[in-house]
Amino acid sequence: MSPVAIRPLPEEDLDEADRIFRLAFGTFIGLPDPMAFMGDADLVRTRWRADPESAFGAYMDGALVGSNFASNWGSVGFFGPLTVRPDMWSSGVGKGLMEPVLARFDAWHTRVAGLFTFPHSTKHIGLYRKFGFSPRFLTAMMSKAVAPLTGPRVWTKFSEAPPEQHEKVLAACRALTDAVYPGLDVTPEIRSIFRQHLGDTLLLWRNDRLMGLAVCHTGRATEAGTGACYVKFAAVRPDEAAATEFDALLSACEAYAADCVASRLVAGVNTARHEAHSRMVAHGFRADMHGVAMHRPNDAGYNRPGTFLIDDWR
């Protein structure tokens, strides 16, 4: 077998990276047509455009055989999707694609690195354990049918803020997430969604103080796909009103989904955040699948009781 070279993933290889992504996951979960995996949702191009320097490809004889993407949320980092062409499984390609991602985490001074993988796959968990990741709580991927909501709108959208106010709003977002977990910063996601027109970030204000935010993808060619609104990240300020504000933020997400004519609202929550999970169930969310969150080091990070936060690290 020819040696495998790991190098930055160029834009001209994104179509092939997307093809391998669908083929790999569709084959693993046993779809009759593996290429139908995730429909017209797009995780490959959107993540490459968010940070091209953190996208890596594996090549053999000049052909792309796998890819991996790292995401920087300040003190928190995660990677994926890591995908390898099925005929190259068990050949060391996945291991090779881990090394540049870990180097990115080191350069970013990531405090907690994480990933989302299949809880029943000893192969996947075994690979990531070799790099210091430990399996912790399950993450529930949940969804609900969208119903139009009545009542006054108590939230705004980042896209509605005047350009000269963007940095001030981003600073408020950064202060909120830092209060949830020191150094947590999802403003790169907010900027990326705004720049790529993937959806919007919902902002919940009380007396000019930001109490909650939700970073949402909507529609085809985003991480949501046609007919869906996907909450990639959401959190509320950790104080005595957190549960009430979380309820309001969930309602804001559903109202936004209805405004976007989405029929389904999708969101993930780690079950270690059991109060948040319970509130989502009370709002009508039901689990579609479960993954397991793996952490490096073996530390709870923000996946702990009392944290009202939505994400899934896919």
ABEGO torsion letter per residue (X at the ends): XBBBBBBBBBAAAAAAAAAAAAAAAAAAAGBABAAABGEABBAAAAAAAABAAABBBBBBGGBBABBBBBBBBEABBBBOBBBBBAAABGAGAAAAAAAAAAAAAAAAGBABBBBBBBAABAAAAAAAAAAGBBBBBBBBBBBBBBBBBBEBBABBBAAABBAAAAAAAAAAAAAAAAAABBGBBAAAAAAAAAAAGAEBBBBBBBGGBBABBBBBBBEBGBAAEBGBBBBABBBBBBBAAAAAAAAAAAAAAAAAAAAAGBABBBBBBBAABAAAAAAAAAAGBBBABBBBBBBOBBBAEABBBGBBBBBAGX
